[in-house]
Amino acid sequence: MHDSPLAPALREGAAPSAGAQRLERMADLEARVGLKKSQLWKLIREGSFPAPIKCGRSSLFVSREVDAWIEERIRASRPGVP
């Protein structure tokens, strides 16, 4: 792996430093969010899911943006609950 600002976030088992941004691959999102890749890409095209950043040929997703998307889905499914 090349030395780059993204390398630590991509290394398996690497612990993020405090306040560090983490990046995730699509395969990780499928398991985390419970949607298939095709469904996620459809939501991205519609502007309903955080867009990835490009790193070479890879599409990587900012974990904090995905966390916020998940939290919003939870809030939307439970009206009246703070």
PyMOL commands that place a pseudoatom at each C-alpha (Angstrom):
pseudoatom trace, name=CA, resn=MET, resi=1, chain=A, elem=C, hetatm=0, pos=[0.000, 0.000, 0.000]
pseudoatom trace, name=CA, resn=HIS, resi=2, chain=A, elem=C, hetatm=0, pos=[1.299, 3.481, -0.842]
pseudoatom trace, name=CA, resn=ASP, resi=3, chain=A, elem=C, hetatm=0, pos=[1.894, 6.106, 1.792]
pseudoatom trace, name=CA, resn=SER, resi=4, chain=A, elem=C, hetatm=0, pos=[-1.056, 8.452, 1.522]
pseudoatom trace, name=CA, resn=PRO, resi=5, chain=A, elem=C, hetatm=0, pos=[-3.456, 10.188, 3.894]
pseudoatom trace, name=CA, resn=LEU, resi=6, chain=A, elem=C, hetatm=0, pos=[-6.020, 7.481, 3.089]
pseudoatom trace, name=CA, resn=ALA, resi=7, chain=A, elem=C, hetatm=0, pos=[-3.763, 4.510, 3.755]
pseudoatom trace, name=CA, resn=PRO, resi=8, chain=A, elem=C, hetatm=0, pos=[-4.294, 4.322, 7.568]
pseudoatom trace, name=CA, resn=ALA, resi=9, chain=A, elem=C, hetatm=0, pos=[-8.076, 4.353, 7.151]
pseudoatom trace, name=CA, resn=LEU, resi=10, chain=A, elem=C, hetatm=0, pos=[-7.917, 1.507, 4.659]
pseudoatom trace, name=CA, resn=ARG, resi=11, chain=A, elem=C, hetatm=0, pos=[-5.563, -0.739, 6.594]
pseudoatom trace, name=CA, resn=GLU, resi=12, chain=A, elem=C, hetatm=0, pos=[-7.396, -3.634, 8.183]
pseudoatom trace, name=CA, resn=GLY, resi=13, chain=A, elem=C, hetatm=0, pos=[-7.348, -3.394, 11.937]
pseudoatom trace, name=CA, resn=ALA, resi=14, chain=A, elem=C, hetatm=0, pos=[-5.986, 0.160, 11.965]
pseudoatom trace, name=CA, resn=ALA, resi=15, chain=A, elem=C, hetatm=0, pos=[-7.393, 2.115, 14.895]
pseudoatom trace, name=CA, resn=PRO, resi=16, chain=A, elem=C, hetatm=0, pos=[-8.505, 5.639, 13.992]
pseudoatom trace, name=CA, resn=SER, resi=17, chain=A, elem=C, hetatm=0, pos=[-7.026, 8.496, 15.966]
pseudoatom trace, name=CA, resn=ALA, resi=18, chain=A, elem=C, hetatm=0, pos=[-9.345, 10.812, 17.861]
pseudoatom trace, name=CA, resn=GLY, resi=19, chain=A, elem=C, hetatm=0, pos=[-11.405, 12.861, 15.428]
pseudoatom trace, name=CA, resn=ALA, resi=20, chain=A, elem=C, hetatm=0, pos=[-10.106, 10.966, 12.395]
pseudoatom trace, name=CA, resn=GLN, resi=21, chain=A, elem=C, hetatm=0, pos=[-12.342, 10.397, 9.414]
pseudoatom trace, name=CA, resn=ARG, resi=22, chain=A, elem=C, hetatm=0, pos=[-12.846, 6.735, 8.519]
pseudoatom trace, name=CA, resn=LEU, resi=23, chain=A, elem=C, hetatm=0, pos=[-13.520, 5.488, 5.024]
pseudoatom trace, name=CA, resn=GLU, resi=24, chain=A, elem=C, hetatm=0, pos=[-15.499, 2.384, 4.102]
pseudoatom trace, name=CA, resn=ARG, resi=25, chain=A, elem=C, hetatm=0, pos=[-15.801, 0.279, 0.983]
pseudoatom trace, name=CA, resn=MET, resi=26, chain=A, elem=C, hetatm=0, pos=[-19.136, -0.635, -0.597]
pseudoatom trace, name=CA, resn=ALA, resi=27, chain=A, elem=C, hetatm=0, pos=[-18.900, -4.247, 0.618]
pseudoatom trace, name=CA, resn=ASP, resi=28, chain=A, elem=C, hetatm=0, pos=[-18.676, -3.000, 4.210]
pseudoatom trace, name=CA, resn=LEU, resi=29, chain=A, elem=C, hetatm=0, pos=[-21.692, -0.746, 3.702]
pseudoatom trace, name=CA, resn=GLU, resi=30, chain=A, elem=C, hetatm=0, pos=[-23.823, -3.580, 2.345]
pseudoatom trace, name=CA, resn=ALA, resi=31, chain=A, elem=C, hetatm=0, pos=[-23.372, -5.497, 5.595]
pseudoatom trace, name=CA, resn=ARG, resi=32, chain=A, elem=C, hetatm=0, pos=[-23.648, -2.410, 7.802]
pseudoatom trace, name=CA, resn=VAL, resi=33, chain=A, elem=C, hetatm=0, pos=[-26.723, -0.852, 6.206]
pseudoatom trace, name=CA, resn=GLY, resi=34, chain=A, elem=C, hetatm=0, pos=[-28.478, -4.061, 5.139]
pseudoatom trace, name=CA, resn=LEU, resi=35, chain=A, elem=C, hetatm=0, pos=[-28.977, -2.998, 1.528]
pseudoatom trace, name=CA, resn=LYS, resi=36, chain=A, elem=C, hetatm=0, pos=[-27.512, -4.488, -1.642]
pseudoatom trace, name=CA, resn=LYS, resi=37, chain=A, elem=C, hetatm=0, pos=[-24.965, -2.587, -3.717]
pseudoatom trace, name=CA, resn=SER, resi=38, chain=A, elem=C, hetatm=0, pos=[-27.502, -1.896, -6.470]
pseudoatom trace, name=CA, resn=GLN, resi=39, chain=A, elem=C, hetatm=0, pos=[-29.941, -0.408, -3.950]
pseudoatom trace, name=CA, resn=LEU, resi=40, chain=A, elem=C, hetatm=0, pos=[-27.224, 1.800, -2.459]
pseudoatom trace, name=CA, resn=TRP, resi=41, chain=A, elem=C, hetatm=0, pos=[-26.130, 3.091, -5.890]
pseudoatom trace, name=CA, resn=LYS, resi=42, chain=A, elem=C, hetatm=0, pos=[-29.776, 3.887, -6.695]
pseudoatom trace, name=CA, resn=LEU, resi=43, chain=A, elem=C, hetatm=0, pos=[-30.064, 5.924, -3.475]
pseudoatom trace, name=CA, resn=ILE, resi=44, chain=A, elem=C, hetatm=0, pos=[-26.792, 7.704, -4.300]
pseudoatom trace, name=CA, resn=ARG, resi=45, chain=A, elem=C, hetatm=0, pos=[-28.070, 8.624, -7.789]
pseudoatom trace, name=CA, resn=GLU, resi=46, chain=A, elem=C, hetatm=0, pos=[-31.284, 9.955, -6.210]
pseudoatom trace, name=CA, resn=GLY, resi=47, chain=A, elem=C, hetatm=0, pos=[-29.273, 12.009, -3.705]
pseudoatom trace, name=CA, resn=SER, resi=48, chain=A, elem=C, hetatm=0, pos=[-30.727, 10.017, -0.795]
pseudoatom trace, name=CA, resn=PHE, resi=49, chain=A, elem=C, hetatm=0, pos=[-27.457, 8.425, 0.383]
pseudoatom trace, name=CA, resn=PRO, resi=50, chain=A, elem=C, hetatm=0, pos=[-24.041, 10.032, 0.937]
pseudoatom trace, name=CA, resn=ALA, resi=51, chain=A, elem=C, hetatm=0, pos=[-21.968, 10.079, -2.245]
pseudoatom trace, name=CA, resn=PRO, resi=52, chain=A, elem=C, hetatm=0, pos=[-18.597, 8.349, -2.211]
pseudoatom trace, name=CA, resn=ILE, resi=53, chain=A, elem=C, hetatm=0, pos=[-15.219, 9.946, -2.692]
pseudoatom trace, name=CA, resn=LYS, resi=54, chain=A, elem=C, hetatm=0, pos=[-12.939, 8.526, -5.359]
pseudoatom trace, name=CA, resn=CYS, resi=55, chain=A, elem=C, hetatm=0, pos=[-9.530, 7.170, -4.501]
pseudoatom trace, name=CA, resn=GLY, resi=56, chain=A, elem=C, hetatm=0, pos=[-8.047, 5.874, -7.720]
pseudoatom trace, name=CA, resn=ARG, resi=57, chain=A, elem=C, hetatm=0, pos=[-10.533, 3.323, -9.016]
pseudoatom trace, name=CA, resn=SER, resi=58, chain=A, elem=C, hetatm=0, pos=[-12.123, 2.800, -5.607]
pseudoatom trace, name=CA, resn=SER, resi=59, chain=A, elem=C, hetatm=0, pos=[-15.255, 4.464, -4.267]
pseudoatom trace, name=CA, resn=LEU, resi=60, chain=A, elem=C, hetatm=0, pos=[-14.964, 5.103, -0.544]
pseudoatom trace, name=CA, resn=PHE, resi=61, chain=A, elem=C, hetatm=0, pos=[-17.615, 6.362, 1.833]
pseudoatom trace, name=CA, resn=VAL, resi=62, chain=A, elem=C, hetatm=0, pos=[-17.070, 8.668, 4.816]
pseudoatom trace, name=CA, resn=SER, resi=63, chain=A, elem=C, hetatm=0, pos=[-18.237, 6.755, 7.907]
pseudoatom trace, name=CA, resn=ARG, resi=64, chain=A, elem=C, hetatm=0, pos=[-19.553, 9.869, 9.681]
pseudoatom trace, name=CA, resn=GLU, resi=65, chain=A, elem=C, hetatm=0, pos=[-21.793, 10.676, 6.709]
pseudoatom trace, name=CA, resn=VAL, resi=66, chain=A, elem=C, hetatm=0, pos=[-23.122, 7.111, 6.685]
pseudoatom trace, name=CA, resn=ASP, resi=67, chain=A, elem=C, hetatm=0, pos=[-23.640, 7.264, 10.472]
pseudoatom trace, name=CA, resn=ALA, resi=68, chain=A, elem=C, hetatm=0, pos=[-25.686, 10.446, 10.016]
pseudoatom trace, name=CA, resn=TRP, resi=69, chain=A, elem=C, hetatm=0, pos=[-27.743, 8.789, 7.246]
pseudoatom trace, name=CA, resn=ILE, resi=70, chain=A, elem=C, hetatm=0, pos=[-28.490, 5.809, 9.518]
pseudoatom trace, name=CA, resn=GLU, resi=71, chain=A, elem=C, hetatm=0, pos=[-29.451, 8.101, 12.421]
pseudoatom trace, name=CA, resn=GLU, resi=72, chain=A, elem=C, hetatm=0, pos=[-31.786, 10.060, 10.142]
pseudoatom trace, name=CA, resn=ARG, resi=73, chain=A, elem=C, hetatm=0, pos=[-33.466, 6.831, 8.959]
pseudoatom trace, name=CA, resn=ILE, resi=74, chain=A, elem=C, hetatm=0, pos=[-34.000, 5.827, 12.592]
pseudoatom trace, name=CA, resn=ARG, resi=75, chain=A, elem=C, hetatm=0, pos=[-35.461, 9.252, 13.501]
pseudoatom trace, name=CA, resn=ALA, resi=76, chain=A, elem=C, hetatm=0, pos=[-37.729, 9.208, 10.430]
pseudoatom trace, name=CA, resn=SER, resi=77, chain=A, elem=C, hetatm=0, pos=[-39.073, 5.783, 11.360]
pseudoatom trace, name=CA, resn=ARG, resi=78, chain=A, elem=C, hetatm=0, pos=[-39.966, 6.872, 14.899]
pseudoatom trace, name=CA, resn=PRO, resi=79, chain=A, elem=C, hetatm=0, pos=[-41.919, 10.117, 14.760]
pseudoatom trace, name=CA, resn=GLY, resi=80, chain=A, elem=C, hetatm=0, pos=[-42.338, 11.812, 18.114]
pseudoatom trace, name=CA, resn=VAL, resi=81, chain=A, elem=C, hetatm=0, pos=[-39.374, 10.032, 19.708]
pseudoatom trace, name=CA, resn=PRO, resi=82, chain=A, elem=C, hetatm=0, pos=[-36.403, 12.313, 20.443]
for i in range(1, 82): cmd.bond("trace and resi %d" % i, "trace and resi %d" % (i + 1))
show_as sticks, trace
zoom trace
